[in-house]
């Protein structure tokens, strides 16, 4: 029954902040959204802000809930996804000793393509944010 929070983070110029990490299951580097476990007594949105800042050094101007998803049928837990907009880098990463995260800024199209093609570990987040991402893309 653990809870986790994940963030689709979009910069002021409509680039998506992607965390790239090696994943042992598929044995390759995967694109991911920033995120992680919700600490005991912590609200999911607070965890989303914390994880975004720790993993990427980015801070959000606005955080909008996208929904709560089960990861799969074998894991008893919930992922709280958020769309963070107006993101800007305010600090360096503050990673745990066992975390190795490279940050990349990608276009909205590339983010959606990665989710559709299996190159991303959090396609639920992309699906939850899809309508808003398409609106942002059209605003350019």
KAHUSUL-V448026 format. One record per pair of residues at least 4 apart in sequence whose ideal C-beta (glycine too) atoms are under 7 Angstrom apart, sorted by the first residue. I is the first residue (numbers start at 1). J is the second residue. Records with the same first field share a line. If there is no record, write none. Layout:
I = J ; J
This chain:
1 = 76 ; 77
2 = 37 ; 77
3 = 38 ; 44 ; 77 ; 78 ; 80
4 = 35 ; 36 ; 37 ; 38 ; 77 ; 79
5 = 35 ; 38 ; 44 ; 47 ; 48 ; 51 ; 80 ; 82
6 = 33 ; 35 ; 79 ; 81 ; 122 ; 125
7 = 33 ; 34 ; 35 ; 48 ; 51 ; 52 ; 82 ; 84
8 = 16 ; 33 ; 83 ; 84 ; 125 ; 126 ; 129
9 = 16 ; 17 ; 34 ; 52 ; 56 ; 58 ; 60 ; 84 ; 87
10 = 14 ; 16 ; 84 ; 85 ; 87 ; 136
11 = 15 ; 17 ; 87 ; 88 ; 105
12 = 86 ; 88
14 = 108 ; 136 ; 137 ; 140
15 = 105 ; 106 ; 107
16 = 106 ; 108 ; 111
17 = 34 ; 56 ; 58 ; 87 ; 103 ; 105
18 = 31 ; 32 ; 104 ; 106 ; 111
19 = 32 ; 33 ; 34 ; 55 ; 56 ; 101 ; 103
20 = 29 ; 31 ; 102 ; 104
21 = 29 ; 30 ; 32 ; 100 ; 101
22 = 29
23 = 28 ; 30 ; 121
26 = 30
30 = 119 ; 120 ; 121
31 = 114 ; 119 ; 120
32 = 120 ; 121 ; 122
33 = 122 ; 125
34 = 51 ; 52 ; 55 ; 56
35 = 51
36 = 51
38 = 42 ; 44 ; 47
39 = 47
42 = 46 ; 47
44 = 48 ; 80
45 = 49 ; 63 ; 82
46 = 50
47 = 51
48 = 52 ; 63 ; 80 ; 82
49 = 53 ; 60 ; 63
50 = 54
51 = 55
52 = 56 ; 58 ; 60 ; 84
53 = 57 ; 58 ; 59 ; 91
54 = 93 ; 94 ; 95
55 = 93 ; 95 ; 101
56 = 93 ; 103
57 = 89 ; 90 ; 91 ; 92 ; 93
58 = 87 ; 88 ; 89
59 = 87 ; 88 ; 90
60 = 84 ; 85 ; 86 ; 87
61 = 85 ; 86
62 = 85 ; 86
63 = 82 ; 84
64 = 82 ; 83
65 = 82
66 = 81 ; 82 ; 83 ; 125 ; 128 ; 129
67 = 81 ; 128
68 = 78 ; 79 ; 80
69 = 79 ; 81 ; 124
70 = 78
71 = 75 ; 77 ; 79
79 = 124
81 = 124 ; 125 ; 128
83 = 129 ; 132
93 = 101
95 = 99 ; 101
106 = 110 ; 111
107 = 111
108 = 112 ; 133 ; 136 ; 137
109 = 113
110 = 114
111 = 115 ; 126
112 = 116 ; 126 ; 133
113 = 117
114 = 119 ; 120
115 = 120 ; 123 ; 126
120 = 126
122 = 126
123 = 127
124 = 128
125 = 129
126 = 130
129 = 133
130 = 134
131 = 135
132 = 136
133 = 137
134 = 138
135 = 139
